Amino acid sequence: MQLLFTSLFGLFMANQALGAAVFAHFILGNAWNYNLTTWEEDITLAQEAHIDAFALNMGYGDSSLATQAALAFEAANKLDFKLFFSFDYEGGTGAWPQADVLTYLNKYASNSAHYKYNGKPFVSTFEGTANAADWITIKSETNCFFVPDWSSLGAEGALKAGGGGVPDGLFSWGAWPSGPNNMDNATDLTYLDLDIPYMMPASPWFYTNLAEYSKNWLWRGDSLWHDRWEQIWELQPEWVEIITWNDYGESHYIGPIREDALSLMETGGAPLNYIENMPHDGWRHILPFAIDTYVSKNASITDEALVTWFRPNPGHACGTGGTTGNTASQGQTLYAPAEVAQDKIFYSAMLDSHANVTVTVGGKSLGATWDKAPSGAGLYHGGVEYGSATGKVVVTVTRDGETVASVAGESISTTCAETLSNWNAWVGSNVTTTSTKGVASRSLDKGTLEVINRHAHKHLHRGHNHFH
């Protein structure tokens, strides 16, 4: 039995070394005015975060797509980065015609910057279940490796779409919890139980209020960014896709805010500008550690870092503007948003060794502690309720009386823009170079060993080429 497990574990780790990759979903339509320099800036930031590729979301009928795709591939080739297409069948002016999909793939599939898996150009979608059968022809003519998001059908339904046998892998868009709950892995397990590779979603937040698109709801973010990476480490999917790099309208961007993108607030009919002065760049500081841990189970901490995030307005401070927790458009039970989003300040830190955390609001100490703390080097995380406290937020990590990192953030305020609460997150960070360069290694608990066994058996049955 021990020999069998050793063999299975070796195969599993081979899969991680050669197959594991992390992508970021990139809304190409939001890059309508990018130039080559802008693309190079975003790609450089993605590389610093250890992201392997951008999944270029393409809404049909967008007149800027051809120009921006060309610039993206030019920049990616220059910087040795990868890209692939995610054809959006719900956005744009309508569903993608088969011929237009073929045009893009025939033009770029052989490009050295196009991400490939087992030697095949990797391709994805956002929905498009009604056009599932199109991909029989598309795959035949392009030899692509097809991993669609057909989440509306559920895992088993997606596998059978188009008559069955169409997808080579499956991507789930289920990156957020429902209602006043933290994220679990129940949806992921329905995909992992299938005999097909899985691309697992990860997202830090969700809030949208765009009247032009009939969108006005939130799902709980809170500790989601930390919790989701722990689930990824445990489940070890074939790939991870971050949702998103630059979808400002849904507040889950981890890339820089581009000033031109703020026009979305006006064109989308937002009652308040919930993007302006709400950076999310700090969330990227977690990624080198999180991604390296996913890929290899070992991650060097070359810099100690502190990241903190919170909403600027308490849940009951101002009007909701009709925002709900959950959305009726997906048949969910609706909640008041303040029942879903907690009035807390959240913080994560990549540390060489244990340290203490303090949080003050308006000079008042909140008695913060860690909710998750490894035994030594690793990712620490916590959150603390701020109650009626208002004012400047300061989060500080200290060790042996010395400050390791500190973030003097924005303020908690009961004064709201347009008299409406902003349910987006403000994210701040502080990175300090460390000389000890600690290495964090995740142990294999019983649950993780069970996942490894299940995956190894599945991979043996599937006969993935990267084992050969």
C-alpha positions as CSV (number, residue, x, y, z in Angstrom):
1,M,0.0,0.0,0.0
2,Q,2.9,2.4,0.9
3,L,4.5,1.7,-2.5
4,L,1.2,2.4,-4.3
5,F,0.8,5.7,-2.5
6,T,4.4,6.7,-3.2
7,S,3.8,6.1,-6.9
8,L,0.5,8.0,-6.9
9,F,2.0,10.8,-5.0
10,G,4.9,11.0,-7.4
11,L,2.5,11.2,-10.3
12,F,0.5,13.9,-8.5
13,M,3.5,16.0,-7.9
14,A,4.7,15.6,-11.4
15,N,1.3,17.0,-12.5
16,Q,1.9,20.0,-10.2
17,A,5.4,20.6,-11.5
18,L,4.4,20.5,-15.1
19,G,0.7,21.3,-15.3
20,A,-0.2,23.7,-12.5
21,A,-0.7,27.3,-13.7
22,V,-2.5,30.4,-12.6
23,F,-4.3,32.8,-15.0
24,A,-6.1,36.1,-14.5
25,H,-9.3,36.9,-16.3
26,F,-8.8,40.1,-18.3
27,I,-11.7,42.1,-19.7
28,L,-10.3,43.0,-23.1
29,G,-13.2,45.5,-23.6
30,N,-11.9,47.5,-20.6
31,A,-8.6,48.0,-22.4
32,W,-10.1,49.7,-25.4
33,N,-7.6,52.6,-25.2
34,Y,-4.4,50.6,-24.2
35,N,-1.2,51.2,-26.0
36,L,1.8,49.0,-26.1
37,T,3.3,50.6,-23.0
38,T,0.1,50.1,-21.0
39,W,0.1,46.4,-21.9
40,E,3.7,46.1,-20.9
41,E,2.9,47.7,-17.6
42,D,0.0,45.3,-16.8
43,I,2.0,42.2,-18.0
44,T,5.0,43.2,-15.8
45,L,2.7,43.5,-12.8
46,A,1.2,40.1,-13.5
47,Q,4.6,38.5,-13.8
48,E,5.7,40.0,-10.5
49,A,2.6,38.4,-9.0
50,H,3.7,35.0,-10.5
51,I,0.6,34.9,-12.8
52,D,1.3,32.7,-15.9
53,A,-1.2,34.2,-18.4
54,F,-4.1,36.5,-19.0
55,A,-7.4,34.9,-20.1
56,L,-8.6,37.6,-22.6
57,N,-12.3,37.9,-22.2
58,M,-13.8,38.8,-25.6
59,G,-17.3,40.1,-26.0
60,Y,-18.5,39.7,-29.6
61,G,-19.1,42.9,-31.5
62,D,-16.6,45.1,-29.6
63,S,-14.8,47.2,-32.2
64,S,-11.6,47.5,-30.1
65,L,-10.9,43.7,-29.8
66,A,-8.8,43.2,-33.0
67,T,-6.5,46.1,-32.2
68,Q,-6.1,45.3,-28.5
69,A,-5.5,41.6,-29.1
70,A,-2.7,42.4,-31.5
71,L,-1.1,44.8,-29.0
72,A,-1.5,42.3,-26.2
73,F,0.3,39.6,-28.2
74,E,3.0,42.0,-29.2
75,A,3.7,42.9,-25.6
76,A,3.4,39.3,-24.4
77,N,6.0,38.2,-26.9
78,K,8.3,41.0,-25.9
79,L,8.1,40.1,-22.2
80,D,7.8,36.3,-22.5
81,F,4.2,36.2,-21.1
82,K,1.3,34.0,-22.2
83,L,-2.3,34.8,-23.3
84,F,-5.3,32.8,-24.4
85,F,-8.9,33.7,-25.4
86,S,-12.0,33.4,-23.2
87,F,-14.9,34.0,-25.6
88,D,-17.7,35.7,-23.8
89,Y,-21.1,34.5,-25.1
90,E,-23.1,36.7,-22.7
91,G,-21.4,40.1,-23.2
92,G,-21.0,42.2,-26.3
93,T,-23.7,42.2,-29.0
94,G,-24.5,38.5,-29.0
95,A,-23.1,35.0,-29.1
96,W,-19.9,34.3,-31.0
97,P,-20.4,32.9,-34.5
98,Q,-18.3,29.8,-35.1
99,A,-16.5,31.5,-38.0
100,D,-15.3,34.4,-35.9
101,V,-14.0,32.2,-33.2
102,L,-12.0,30.3,-35.9
103,T,-10.7,33.6,-37.3
104,Y,-9.1,34.5,-33.9
105,L,-7.8,31.0,-33.2
106,N,-6.3,30.5,-36.7
107,K,-4.6,33.9,-36.4
108,Y,-3.1,33.5,-32.9
109,A,-3.0,29.8,-31.9
110,S,0.5,29.3,-33.3
111,N,1.8,32.5,-31.8
112,S,4.6,31.8,-29.3
113,A,2.8,33.9,-26.7
114,H,-0.4,31.8,-26.9
115,Y,-0.7,29.6,-23.8
116,K,-0.5,25.9,-24.7
117,Y,-1.4,22.8,-22.7
118,N,0.0,19.4,-23.9
119,G,1.1,21.2,-27.0
120,K,-2.4,22.4,-27.8
121,P,-3.6,26.1,-27.8
122,F,-5.6,26.6,-24.6
123,V,-9.1,28.2,-25.0
124,S,-11.9,29.0,-22.7
125,T,-15.3,30.8,-22.6
126,F,-17.7,32.6,-20.4
127,E,-20.9,30.6,-20.9
128,G,-22.1,29.8,-24.4
129,T,-23.9,26.6,-23.7
130,A,-26.3,27.1,-26.6
131,N,-23.3,27.0,-28.9
132,A,-21.6,24.1,-27.3
133,A,-21.8,21.9,-30.5
134,D,-19.9,24.6,-32.4
135,W,-16.8,23.5,-30.6
136,I,-16.8,20.1,-32.2
137,T,-15.9,21.8,-35.4
138,I,-13.7,24.4,-33.8
139,K,-11.6,21.8,-32.0
140,S,-11.3,19.7,-35.1
141,E,-10.0,22.6,-37.2
142,T,-7.7,24.2,-34.6
143,N,-6.6,21.2,-32.4
144,C,-7.3,23.4,-29.3
145,F,-7.5,22.3,-25.7
146,F,-11.0,23.5,-24.7
147,V,-11.9,24.4,-21.1
148,P,-15.2,26.3,-21.1
149,D,-17.1,27.9,-18.2
150,W,-20.5,26.4,-18.6
151,S,-21.4,26.9,-14.9
152,S,-25.1,27.6,-15.7
153,L,-25.4,23.8,-16.4
154,G,-23.6,22.6,-13.3
155,A,-20.6,20.3,-13.5
156,E,-22.3,17.2,-14.9
157,G,-24.5,19.2,-17.3
158,A,-21.4,21.1,-18.6
159,L,-19.7,17.8,-19.3
160,K,-22.6,16.6,-21.4
161,A,-23.2,19.8,-23.3
162,G,-23.1,19.7,-27.1
163,G,-23.8,15.9,-27.0
164,G,-20.9,15.1,-24.6
165,G,-17.2,14.9,-25.1
166,V,-16.9,18.5,-26.1
167,P,-14.9,20.0,-23.3
168,D,-11.3,18.8,-22.5
169,G,-11.6,20.4,-19.1
170,L,-14.1,22.6,-17.2
171,F,-13.9,26.0,-15.6
172,S,-16.4,27.1,-12.8
173,W,-17.4,30.7,-12.3
174,G,-18.5,29.8,-8.8
175,A,-16.0,31.9,-6.9
176,W,-18.2,33.5,-4.3
177,P,-20.3,32.3,-1.3
178,S,-24.0,32.7,-1.1
179,G,-25.6,34.8,1.6
180,P,-24.1,35.5,5.0
181,N,-21.6,32.6,4.8
182,N,-18.0,32.2,4.1
183,M,-16.8,30.4,1.0
184,D,-16.8,26.6,0.9
185,N,-15.5,24.1,-1.7
186,A,-18.8,22.2,-2.3
187,T,-19.1,23.4,-5.9
188,D,-15.5,22.7,-6.6
189,L,-15.9,19.1,-5.5
190,T,-18.7,18.5,-8.0
191,Y,-16.1,19.3,-10.7
192,L,-13.3,17.4,-9.1
193,D,-15.4,14.3,-8.9
194,L,-15.7,14.3,-12.7
195,D,-13.1,12.5,-14.9
196,I,-11.9,15.7,-16.5
197,P,-9.3,18.4,-15.6
198,Y,-10.6,21.4,-13.5
199,M,-9.9,25.1,-13.6
200,M,-10.8,26.5,-10.1
201,P,-11.9,30.1,-9.7
202,A,-10.4,32.5,-7.2
203,S,-11.8,36.0,-6.5
204,P,-11.3,38.5,-3.7
205,W,-14.6,40.5,-3.8
206,F,-17.9,41.1,-5.6
207,Y,-20.1,44.3,-5.6
208,T,-21.8,45.7,-8.6
209,N,-24.3,48.6,-9.0
210,L,-24.8,49.3,-12.7
211,A,-28.4,50.2,-13.6
212,E,-27.7,50.0,-17.4
213,Y,-27.0,46.3,-16.9
214,S,-29.7,45.6,-14.3
215,K,-26.9,44.6,-11.8
216,N,-27.1,45.7,-8.2
217,W,-25.9,43.1,-5.6
218,L,-23.0,41.9,-3.6
219,W,-21.6,38.6,-2.5
220,R,-19.6,38.2,0.7
221,G,-15.9,39.1,0.2
222,D,-14.5,39.6,3.7
223,S,-11.9,36.9,4.2
224,L,-12.6,35.3,0.8
225,W,-9.1,36.1,-0.8
226,H,-7.3,34.3,2.1
227,D,-9.8,31.4,2.4
228,R,-9.9,30.7,-1.3
229,W,-6.2,30.2,-1.6
230,E,-6.3,27.8,1.4
231,Q,-8.9,25.8,-0.5
232,I,-6.8,25.9,-3.7
233,W,-3.8,24.5,-1.7
234,E,-6.0,21.7,-0.4
235,L,-7.8,20.7,-3.5
236,Q,-4.9,21.1,-6.0
237,P,-6.9,21.7,-9.2
238,E,-5.2,21.5,-12.6
239,W,-5.3,25.3,-13.0
240,V,-6.6,28.4,-11.2
241,E,-8.2,31.4,-12.8
242,I,-8.4,34.7,-10.9
243,I,-11.6,36.6,-11.4
244,T,-10.5,39.2,-12.3
245,W,-7.6,41.5,-13.4
246,N,-9.7,44.4,-14.4
247,D,-13.5,43.9,-14.1
248,Y,-14.1,47.2,-12.3
249,G,-17.9,47.0,-12.6
250,E,-18.0,44.0,-10.4
251,S,-15.3,45.2,-7.9
252,H,-13.1,42.1,-8.2
253,Y,-10.1,43.8,-10.0
254,I,-6.6,43.1,-8.7
255,G,-4.9,45.1,-11.4
256,P,-4.3,48.9,-11.3
257,I,-7.2,51.2,-11.7
258,R,-7.0,52.8,-15.1
259,E,-8.5,56.3,-15.0
260,D,-10.3,55.8,-18.4
261,A,-12.1,52.8,-16.8
262,L,-13.9,55.1,-14.4
263,S,-16.1,56.2,-17.3
264,L,-17.9,52.9,-16.7
265,M,-19.5,54.4,-13.7
266,E,-21.3,57.0,-15.9
267,T,-22.0,54.8,-18.9
268,G,-23.1,51.9,-16.7
269,G,-25.5,54.1,-14.7
270,A,-23.8,53.7,-11.3
271,P,-25.5,55.9,-8.7
272,L,-22.0,56.4,-7.1
273,N,-18.5,56.0,-8.3
274,Y,-17.5,52.9,-6.2
275,I,-14.2,52.5,-8.0
276,E,-12.5,55.9,-7.5
277,N,-9.9,55.9,-4.8
278,M,-10.5,52.2,-4.1
279,P,-7.2,50.5,-5.1
280,H,-7.0,46.7,-4.9
281,D,-3.3,46.4,-5.8
282,G,-2.4,45.2,-2.3
283,W,-4.2,41.9,-2.9
284,R,-1.5,41.0,-5.5
285,H,1.2,41.0,-2.8
286,I,-0.3,37.7,-1.5
287,L,0.0,36.1,-4.8
288,P,3.7,35.1,-5.2
289,F,3.4,33.2,-1.9
290,A,0.0,31.8,-2.6
291,I,0.8,30.7,-6.2
292,D,4.2,29.2,-5.3
293,T,2.5,27.2,-2.5
294,Y,-0.1,25.9,-4.9
295,V,2.4,24.9,-7.6
296,S,5.1,23.4,-5.4
297,K,3.9,23.4,-1.8
298,N,7.0,25.4,-0.9
299,A,7.2,29.2,-1.1
300,S,10.2,31.3,-0.1
301,I,9.3,34.5,1.7
302,T,11.8,37.0,0.3
303,D,9.8,40.0,1.6
304,E,7.5,40.2,4.6
305,A,4.3,41.9,3.7
306,L,1.1,43.2,5.3
307,V,-2.2,43.6,3.4
308,T,-5.4,45.1,4.8
309,W,-8.8,45.7,3.4
310,F,-12.2,47.1,4.5
311,R,-15.2,48.9,3.3
312,P,-15.2,52.6,4.0
313,N,-18.8,52.7,5.3
314,P,-20.4,50.6,8.0
315,G,-23.3,48.5,6.7
316,H,-26.1,50.6,8.3
317,A,-24.4,54.0,7.9
318,C,-26.2,55.1,4.7
319,G,-28.8,54.0,2.1
320,T,-28.4,50.7,0.3
321,G,-29.5,52.1,-3.1
322,G,-31.5,48.9,-3.6
323,T,-28.4,46.7,-3.3
324,T,-29.1,43.2,-2.1
325,G,-27.0,40.4,-0.7
326,N,-27.3,37.7,-3.4
327,T,-29.2,38.2,-6.6
328,A,-32.7,37.2,-7.8
329,S,-31.3,36.8,-11.3
330,Q,-29.7,33.5,-10.1
331,G,-32.7,32.4,-8.1
332,Q,-31.0,33.1,-4.8
333,T,-32.5,34.1,-1.5
334,L,-32.1,37.8,-1.0
335,Y,-30.6,39.4,2.1
336,A,-30.0,43.0,3.3
337,P,-26.4,43.8,2.3
338,A,-25.4,44.5,5.9
339,E,-26.4,40.9,6.8
340,V,-23.8,39.6,4.2
341,A,-20.9,42.0,4.4
342,Q,-19.3,42.2,7.9
343,D,-18.2,45.4,9.5
344,K,-14.7,44.3,10.0
345,I,-11.1,45.2,9.1
346,F,-9.3,42.3,7.5
347,Y,-5.6,41.7,7.3
348,S,-3.2,39.1,5.9
349,A,0.6,39.0,6.4
350,M,3.4,36.9,4.8
351,L,5.8,36.5,7.7
352,D,9.1,34.7,8.4
353,S,8.0,33.9,11.9
354,H,5.2,34.7,14.3
355,A,4.5,38.4,15.0
356,N,1.8,40.4,16.7
357,V,-0.9,42.5,15.0
358,T,-2.7,45.6,16.2
359,V,-5.5,47.6,14.6
360,T,-6.6,51.0,15.5
361,V,-9.5,53.1,14.2
362,G,-9.4,56.8,15.0
363,G,-6.7,56.0,17.6
364,K,-8.9,53.4,19.3
365,S,-7.3,50.0,19.6
366,L,-9.6,47.1,18.6
367,G,-7.8,44.2,20.2
368,A,-6.9,42.5,16.9
369,T,-5.5,38.9,16.8
370,W,-4.8,36.3,14.1
371,D,-7.6,34.0,13.1
372,K,-5.2,31.8,11.1
373,A,-1.6,31.5,12.1
374,P,1.0,28.9,10.9
375,S,3.6,27.6,13.3
376,G,6.3,29.6,11.7
377,A,6.8,31.1,8.3
378,G,3.7,31.5,6.2
379,L,0.5,33.4,5.6
380,Y,-1.2,34.8,8.6
381,H,-4.8,36.2,8.5
382,G,-7.4,37.8,10.7
383,G,-10.2,40.2,11.0
384,V,-11.6,42.4,13.7
385,E,-15.0,44.1,14.2
386,Y,-14.8,47.9,14.5
387,G,-18.3,48.5,16.0
388,S,-19.1,52.2,16.3
389,A,-15.5,53.3,15.8
390,T,-14.8,55.7,13.0
391,G,-11.7,57.5,11.7
392,K,-8.3,56.6,10.3
393,V,-7.5,52.9,10.1
394,V,-3.9,51.8,11.0
395,V,-2.9,48.1,11.0
396,T,0.6,47.3,12.3
397,V,2.6,44.0,12.7
398,T,5.4,44.0,15.3
399,R,7.9,41.4,16.4
400,D,10.1,41.8,19.5
401,G,9.0,45.4,19.9
402,E,10.0,46.3,16.3
403,T,7.6,47.2,13.5
404,V,7.7,44.7,10.7
405,A,5.1,46.4,8.5
406,S,2.3,49.0,8.9
407,V,-0.5,50.3,6.8
408,A,-2.1,53.7,7.5
409,G,-5.2,53.2,5.5
410,E,-8.3,55.2,4.6
411,S,-10.9,56.1,7.2
412,I,-14.1,54.4,8.4
413,S,-16.8,57.0,8.0
414,T,-20.6,57.3,8.3
415,T,-20.5,60.0,5.7
416,C,-21.2,58.4,2.3
417,A,-20.9,59.5,-1.3
418,E,-24.3,60.3,-2.8
419,T,-25.7,59.2,0.6
420,L,-25.2,55.6,-0.4
421,S,-22.9,53.0,1.3
422,N,-19.9,51.9,-0.9
423,W,-19.7,48.1,-0.7
424,N,-16.4,48.0,-2.5
425,A,-13.2,47.4,-0.6
426,W,-10.3,49.7,0.0
427,V,-7.0,47.7,0.0
428,G,-3.7,48.8,1.3
429,S,-0.3,47.1,1.8
430,N,3.2,47.5,3.0
431,V,6.2,45.3,1.9
432,T,9.5,45.1,3.7
433,T,12.6,43.2,2.5
434,T,13.6,40.5,5.0
435,S,17.1,39.1,5.4
436,T,16.0,35.7,6.8
437,K,14.2,34.5,3.7
438,G,12.0,32.0,5.5
439,V,10.5,29.0,3.6
440,A,7.0,27.9,4.3
441,S,6.0,24.4,3.6
442,R,2.5,22.9,3.9
443,S,2.2,19.6,5.6
444,L,-0.1,16.9,4.1
445,D,-3.0,16.4,6.5
446,K,-5.4,13.5,6.1
447,G,-7.9,15.5,4.0
448,T,-5.2,16.6,1.6
449,L,-3.8,13.1,1.3
450,E,-7.3,11.9,0.3
451,V,-7.5,14.6,-2.4
452,I,-4.0,13.5,-3.7
453,N,-5.1,9.9,-3.9
454,R,-8.3,10.8,-5.7
455,H,-6.5,13.0,-8.2
456,A,-3.7,10.5,-8.8
457,H,-6.2,7.8,-9.6
458,K,-8.1,10.1,-11.9
459,H,-4.9,11.2,-13.7
460,L,-3.8,7.6,-14.2
461,H,-7.1,6.8,-15.7
462,R,-7.0,9.9,-18.0
463,G,-3.4,9.3,-19.0
464,H,-2.4,13.0,-19.1
465,N,0.4,13.5,-21.6
466,H,2.5,15.5,-19.1
467,F,3.1,12.2,-17.2
468,H,4.8,10.8,-20.3
